[in-house]
Amino acid sequence: LSQTFNGLSDKDSYPAIALATYKKVAGEATPAIALGDVTNDGKINAVDASNVLAEYARTSSGDGKGEFSDAQRKAADIDSNGKIDSLDASRIPAYYAYTSTAKETPKSITEFIKTL
């Protein structure tokens, strides 16, 4: 597995799920993902909210299994209540709207959530 991965010329285009699987199998630690940034692209926005809502739908129906990694689950649980739900998904665009209109340096998402 390591030889295959190390032989790739463009590791940046390697699918995130495959990369996470490789790191898990290879014993590499998975880095933490910032709260709210489930896509781990450095931005907290509607794409993250959409992904959280989709994960909530996956875990709420059928076999109850989601697709998020442990790090993504932790990043998606905005209110830290141990579950991913629609409230978590709704808080992400609220934070994005706040950061987009803030006149001063915006609060962290953790601080912002405390004001709700």
N, C-alpha and C positions, 0 to 999 in steps of 0.2 A: 504494500500500500504506500509506504513512504517513497519507494522508488518511482512509482507512478506519479505521485503528487510532485515530487521534486523534479521530475522530468518535464513537467508542464512549463511551457514558455510564458504563458500569460495567466499567472495565478490570480490576478485581480478579477478576471472574468469567470473564475471557477464558481459555480453556484454556491450560494451561502450555506444551504442545507448540506451539500456534499462536503464543504470545507469544515463545517461544524462536526460532521460525522467523522471526517478524517482526524480532526483534532481530538475527538473523544476516544477513538480507537487507538490513536498514537500516544494517548496519555498526556496531551498538551492541555493546559488549563484554558478554559474558555473565558475570555475577558468579559467583564461586566458591561452591560449595556445601560446607557443613561436612562433614567426614569422617563417614560413616555416615548422614547426613541426606539421603538421595536424594530424598525428597519435598519437601525444602527448606521444611519447616514449622516449623523451629526445635526439633524434638523428634527424638530418636533412639529409635525404638521398634520394635515388632513389624511395623508397617506398612512401615517401611523394610526390615526383614529380608525380608518377603514380596516386596517389589518387587525386591530384589537376587536372591532365589532365582528369581523369574520371569524376570529378565534372564539369569541363568545358564542357565536352561532354554532360552530363546530362542537364545542364542549357541551352545549345545551341540548343537542339533538343527537339522534342515532346512538352510537356507542359511547359518546361522551369524550372521545379522544380528540385532542387538539393537535396542532402541528408545530406550535411554538417550542423552541428550545427552553431549557430552564432559565437561561438569562433573559430571553424574550418574555417569558411568563412573569418574571420578577419586574421587568421594565413596564409591562402592561398593567400591572396591579397598582394603579395610580394612588388609590386610597389605602393601600397596604392592609386590606382586610382579608387577604388570603384567597381571593377569587377574582377572576376576570369577568367583568359584566358590562352592561351598557353604560353604567355610570362612569366607569373608567374610560370608555370610548368617548363619552361626551365631554369629559374634562380636558382631553387633549386639544380639540379645536378651541375650547374656551381659553386655554393657556396660549395657544397660537395667536388668537385674536388679541389677547392682552399684550403679548410681546411685540406684535406688529404695530400696536398703537401707543406703547409706553413712551412717555416723554423723557424719562430717565432710564438708567440701567435697570432692566427688568429683574424682578425677583426670580429665584429658581422655581422650577415647577413644584417642588416640595413646599416652599414658602407660599407660593400662589394658592395651592390647594388648602392650606390652613385658613385662608381668608374666605373660602366659600362656605 
